[in-house]
Amino acid sequence: MKNISIFLIFISKLFYITCNSKVRSLVLKRVDSIYYLIKMIIGAVAQLGERSVRNAEVVGSIPIGST
C-alpha cells in the first residue's frame, strides 16, 4: 500500500511540473479517485478475511463459565 502511495505522489508531482493548471487539476482529481478506489478495494478484502477468521473461531463454542 505504501508503494502505491509513493507512486501516486510521484505521478501527481510529475504532472504538476509538466501540465498547465486546468489539465493539472483534472489529472490530480483522477489520481485521487483511483487512489481512493484502490484503498476501498483493499479495505473490503481485508474485512472479508478478518470476518471469515473471526467466524471460524466462534462457531460451536460455549463458554464454561456460562453454565
SEDO-743230 format. One record per residue (C-alpha): residue number from 1; x, y, z; residue in one letter. Coordinates in nm, 3 decimals. Last residue first. Layout:
! residues N
SITE; n; xx; yy; zz; res
SITE; NUM; X; Y; Z; A
...
! end
This chain:
! residues 67
SITE; n; xx; yy; zz; res
SITE; 67; -2.341; -2.291; 3.268; T
SITE; 66; -2.193; -1.958; 3.148; S
SITE; 65; -1.845; -2.012; 3.295; G
SITE; 64; -1.763; -2.290; 3.051; I
SITE; 63; -1.805; -2.065; 2.745; P
SITE; 62; -1.988; -2.234; 2.456; I
SITE; 61; -1.803; -2.268; 2.127; S
SITE; 60; -1.972; -2.403; 1.815; G
SITE; 59; -1.861; -2.135; 1.568; V
SITE; 58; -1.654; -1.862; 1.736; V
SITE; 57; -1.310; -1.924; 1.587; E
SITE; 56; -1.425; -1.977; 1.228; A
SITE; 55; -1.645; -1.667; 1.244; N
SITE; 54; -1.349; -1.448; 1.342; R
SITE; 53; -1.131; -1.586; 1.063; V
SITE; 52; -1.402; -1.531; 0.800; S
SITE; 51; -1.465; -1.175; 0.923; R
SITE; 50; -1.098; -1.080; 0.916; E
SITE; 49; -1.055; -1.201; 0.560; G
SITE; 48; -1.369; -1.023; 0.442; L
SITE; 47; -1.257; -0.702; 0.615; Q
SITE; 46; -0.915; -0.716; 0.447; A
SITE; 45; -1.077; -0.763; 0.105; V
SITE; 44; -1.302; -0.462; 0.163; A
SITE; 43; -1.009; -0.248; 0.276; G
SITE; 42; -0.802; -0.338; -0.031; I
SITE; 41; -1.093; -0.250; -0.259; I
SITE; 40; -1.163; 0.080; -0.079; M
SITE; 39; -0.796; 0.183; -0.081; K
SITE; 38; -0.770; 0.111; -0.455; I
SITE; 37; -1.083; 0.319; -0.522; L
SITE; 36; -0.947; 0.611; -0.317; Y
SITE; 35; -0.617; 0.603; -0.510; Y
SITE; 34; -0.808; 0.599; -0.840; I
SITE; 33; -1.019; 0.896; -0.724; S
SITE; 32; -0.710; 1.091; -0.617; D
SITE; 31; -0.536; 1.022; -0.948; V
SITE; 30; -0.843; 1.141; -1.142; R
SITE; 29; -0.871; 1.459; -0.935; K
SITE; 28; -0.500; 1.519; -0.991; L
SITE; 27; -0.541; 1.480; -1.366; V
SITE; 26; -0.829; 1.726; -1.386; L
SITE; 25; -0.648; 1.983; -1.172; S
SITE; 24; -0.330; 1.951; -1.378; R
SITE; 23; -0.514; 1.993; -1.708; V
SITE; 22; -0.662; 2.320; -1.588; K
SITE; 21; -0.336; 2.441; -1.428; S
SITE; 20; -0.099; 2.375; -1.718; N
SITE; 19; 0.091; 2.048; -1.725; C
SITE; 18; 0.458; 1.945; -1.687; T
SITE; 17; 0.554; 2.024; -1.326; I
SITE; 16; 0.223; 1.935; -1.164; Y
SITE; 15; 0.200; 1.626; -1.383; F
SITE; 14; 0.529; 1.497; -1.243; L
SITE; 13; 0.422; 1.585; -0.890; K
SITE; 12; 0.100; 1.386; -0.932; S
SITE; 11; 0.289; 1.088; -1.073; I
SITE; 10; 0.537; 1.088; -0.784; F
SITE; 9; 0.258; 1.112; -0.526; I
SITE; 8; 0.079; 0.824; -0.696; L
SITE; 7; 0.392; 0.609; -0.690; F
SITE; 6; 0.462; 0.683; -0.324; I
SITE; 5; 0.106; 0.595; -0.227; S
SITE; 4; 0.114; 0.273; -0.429; I
SITE; 3; 0.441; 0.175; -0.262; N
SITE; 2; 0.287; 0.235; 0.081; K
SITE; 1; 0.000; 0.000; 0.000; M
! end
